[in-house]
Every structure is written in C-alpha cells, then in structure tokens.
Amino acid sequence: MVMPRMGGGEAYDKMKEINPKVKVLLSSGYSIDSQAREILARGCDAFIQKPFSMKELSAKIREILEKE
C-alpha cells in the first residue's frame, strides 16, 4: 500500500494496464481500510494482513490462482 513514488492503488492500476489478467494479492500491515477496500472493489483478487505466515501466504496464493 505504501511505496516510494507510487501508492498501492496506482501500482494496481499500472499492473492491470500492462496485463489485464494479472492476479494481484494486496498486503498491508494496516487493517483493511477504505483504500484497500476500494482497490479490492476495482477487481484486486485478495487481501492478506501483515504479519502472515508462509502457510497463510501459500494458502492465499493458491486461492487466487484457483479462481476463474
């Protein structure tokens, strides 16, 4: 969500512009706030709250990859 020179929403938009079929997992140390909800509403595939375990990350990635 917070990166130098670009926020999560802008990064998401750029990725979708490059590849409309890209699958995106949004991650943040903050709870799912209005910005994250807005990105999810625009089509982002899922959200995972930091900190997370490798098992949780693997399960979330598998969930996204299995979506149609």
C-alpha positions, 0 to 999 in steps of 0.5 A: 500500500505504501511505496516510494513514488507510487501508492498501492492503488496506482501500482494496481492500476499500472499492473492491470494496464500492462496485463489485464489478467494479472492476479494481484494479492494486496498486503498491508500491515494496516487493517483493511481500510477504505483504500484497500477496500476500494482497490479490492472493489476495482477487481484486486483478487485478495487481501492478506494482513501483515504479519502472515505466515508462509502457510497463510501466504501459500494458502492465499496464493493458491486461492487466487490462482484457483479462481476463474 
